[in-house]
Amino acid sequence: MTLLLAAGVPMHAQVFADLKSAMVDYSKADLAPHKACEALGGFHAKEIVQITATTVAADATAPLHCRVTGLLAPEIAFEVSLPAKWNGRFYMIGNGGHAGENMEDPGRVSQRNAALQLGFAFAQTNTGHDSRKEPGGTFVLSNPQKAIDYAYRAVHLTATTAKDITKNYYGKQVSKAYWNSCSNGGRQGLIEAQRYPEDFDGVIANAPWVDQTGFTIGAMWNQRALSDAPVSAAKMTMVAGKVMERCDAVDGLKDGLIDDPRKCAFDARKDVPACQAGSDDSDCLTAAQADEIMRVYGGPVSNGKPFFPGYMPGSEAVVNANSNWMNMILGAQPTAKPADFNLAENTMRYLVHTPPKPDYDYKTFDFDRDISLLNEWSKKADAKNPDLSKFRKEGGKLLMTYGWADQILQPLMGVKYFEDAVAKNGPQTTDFFRLFMVPGMSHCSGGVGPDQFDPMTALVDWVEKGKAPVTMKASRVVGGQVQRTRPLCMYPQVARYSGQGSIDDAANFHCVAP
């Protein structure tokens, strides 16, 4: 998976590992089209300003299907792909970072094909701009409406339009609608549940960007800290090793995984060798470097109080010979902008400020005084509203996952949202909303832990069979071979080793209260 697209952070969903077999028990009869594909080129709706329908022949990657593309006012590109044999369901994916992806991006095409092979009607949108022409947040310069389209309007409008087109094609209404996406796509899924609870019966929000404005403040905090005391790749590799030494066995099992990093009391000022005065070798930290690394773990402070969570011990783990912080939280070169800060700077310059300030210097941001600058954009783009009563009333089911070692989005923003939702919606919240934390997993996937699992099957079982997920099996796959499996437990439960058998076999673990 490419970690940094032109549009920003990726939104790739987890694979449909077991969905086909799960759907055998209760799949709808294959439904044939009610009309010719090309006839959809004449489909009319208030917001459609352009529409084309084309039959796409079957090949090795996808079955025969009808692809409908077009524009929703003002510039929201959309696609609906409709298989010749439809299972009655609707499936939609979201967008990464500041969106604007080409809908023929290979990662998006693979997700489209996977859905079509299973008989889903599939939809996607670019949220109203083309990032190849308008990168980052610059899309607002051509039309301020694009900010609203990006924040929430485009996904909702595409979903409703796509379902209407689907009904028109098959002569039958969508039976169940599903959302499955990660990162900004997870944010979009949460906003759908919060703002438009009737759009989807089931929502998977993987590593959701719950609090875009809080993240933005955090990324500026990190950039400020690490610019003052730059840390090299070699030093971060060394720090990652010290974190694992300190934290690995906290859960009672030394297995190269940090089960719950909140229980690890790692301190770079004490647990990492200190450089001698005047030196800055790769096997030690200067006092300033140790302080700034702890600022990243601690998160931004405003008026003397913690404002937003930092990154967890383990997020800096070494993957493919480099610390996961490199290029994400830390620039690979002194002058390079890390991905997190790049997202934050674009958000500040073009979305927070109205009118935009393309030359805004983040160094002028005062963490005690300027937090309120982000309030208006927060109302539009953040997915923090814990009131899911309408979604619950509609019968919706929400499944959230987050990697404890996420190096792009702070996992505690997901934990906080879940806990806020429980407080707001009551002790029966888990009847419709469940969270699964993934030890060792980076952003959306990857990392040092078992990161491959199938929440889509779990969600379909929950929505259509009433079978709520209690655990999900996760695998670590290297070179096509499964190296380790572990159960993912419904938060706040954690997986504990039984004391017998291989620690690489999920069968030897069970979920318990922390």
FENMOCOR-V836389 format. One line per field, one symbol per residue. phi: phi as a letter, one per 40 degrees, with the letter a starting at -180 (. if undefined). psi: psi as a letter, one per 20 degrees, with the letter a starting at -180 (. if undefined). burial: 1 if it has 24 or more other C-alpha atoms within 12 Angstrom, else 0. A space follows every 10 residues. Layout:
phi=???
psi=???
burial=???
//
This chain:
phi=.ccbcdchcc bdcccccbcc cccdcacccc bcccacdccc cbcbadccba aabbcbccac bacdabbbbi bbdcaccbbb bbccbccgbb bbbbbcfcgg ccccddcccc cdccccccgc cbaaacghab cccbcfccdc ccaddccccc cacccccccc cccccccccc gacdcabbba abgcccdccc cdcccbcccb cbbbbcfccd bcccdccccc dcccccccad bccccccccd ccccdcbdcd cgbcbgbbca ccccccbccb cbdcccdgba ccbabcdccc ccccccccgc bbfgbdbacc ccdhccdcbf gbccccgbcb ccbdccccdc cdcccccccb bccbcdbdbd bdcccbccbb dcdccccdcc bcbccccbcc ccccgcbbbb baccbdbbbc cccccccccc cccccgccdc cbbbbbcbcg cccgaghbbc bbabcccccc dcccbgcccb bbcbbbbbfg bccabaccbc dccbcbccgb gcccbdccba cbcc
psi=pphorhibqq jprqrmgjhg hhihhkqqqp pqqirqghhi ijpqqgipip pqppppqqai hqrprpppqa ppphkopqpp poqhopjirp pqrbqqcjbj qpijphhhgh hghgghhjjq pqqrrjjjro ihhmqcjihi hhohhhgggg ghgggghggh ghhgggghgi jqqpgqpqpo rqchhhgggg hghghmiigp hpppnplqmg nhhggggghh gggggihhmq prgghhgggg hhghghhgjh jipojjqogn ihiplpohih ipppqqpirl rikrprhggg ghghhghhrq ppljqphqqa qqphhjqppl jqqihpifhp qhqhiqpqgg hgggghgghh hgporqnhjp ohiipoihhj hihjgghghg hqlioiokhh gghijqppoq qpphkpjgpo hihggggghh hghgirijhi hipqpoqopi pbohaabiro iormhggggg hgghijnpph rqpqqoppki pohqqqppqp pjqqpppiiq rpijphijqq prq.
burial=0011111111 1111111111 0110001000 1110001001 1010101101 1111100000 0111111111 1111111111 1111111111 1111111111 1110001111 1111111111 1111111111 1001111111 1001111111 1111111111 1111111111 0011111111 1111111111 1111111111 1111111111 1111111111 1111111011 1111111111 1111111100 1000111111 1101111110 1111000000 0011111111 1111111111 1000000111 1111111110 0111111111 1100001111 1111111111 1110010000 0100101000 1011001101 1111111110 1100111111 1111111111 1111111110 1100100011 1111111111 1111111111 1111111111 1111000111 1111110000 0001111111 1101111000 0011111011 1000
//
